[in-house]
Amino acid sequence: MNKKEYLVGSSLLNLNNGIDADYFVFDESKDGFQLRTDKENHIDYFYASSAVLNRYFNFEEDYKTSINAVRIYSVLYQYDIDIIKQAFPITFHVLNHREEYIEFLKYLAANNASIFNIVIKNRQTDLSYCHKNTYHIAYLTYIFKNNSLTLTADQKQKIQKIHDKQMPLSYLDELKAEIMNLA
């Protein structure tokens, strides 16, 4: 695989994001995901080998015992070929993993894991709004609720509000209910 950078992240989701850019770079020497931040240019680079990425694409990593797996599974939908819209070397379709993702989302909601965990919420200085990473869980939920990568105008508005740290913390109860109703 080459060292080409592939744009990922909120800009591909049509979210207003004047903060930073995220890129994925294949690095066959990596046995896990690695993040490198270029603070001067406001760019985050995510590195992993094709083997590591394939393990995650195939749900071979245990999210019940690894917070890193939870974080990675939460954002992998952005690598869907219909979202990334680049000549990405590995084809991934998030909707082909509906059962695994719904199980993952229900696990997070039922076990107060990830964004539903008070420890995560307490890392914020202002607890009146949802943690920014909530938008990934909400986006995944909407994908499976709609059975489509296309979100409604209302769903897009909610995602933007979460991204911009303007969504009240009480939204987590609504999101949990939506997750638990996924079939």
Secondary structure by P-SEA (a helix, b strand, c coil): cccbbbbbcccccccccccbbbbbbbbccccbbbbbbccccbbbbbbbcaaaaaaaaaccccccccaaaaaaaacccccccccccccccbbbbcccaaaaaaaaaaaaaaacccccccccccccccccccccaaaaaaaaaaaaaaccccccaaaaaaaaaaaaccccccaaaaaaaaaaacc
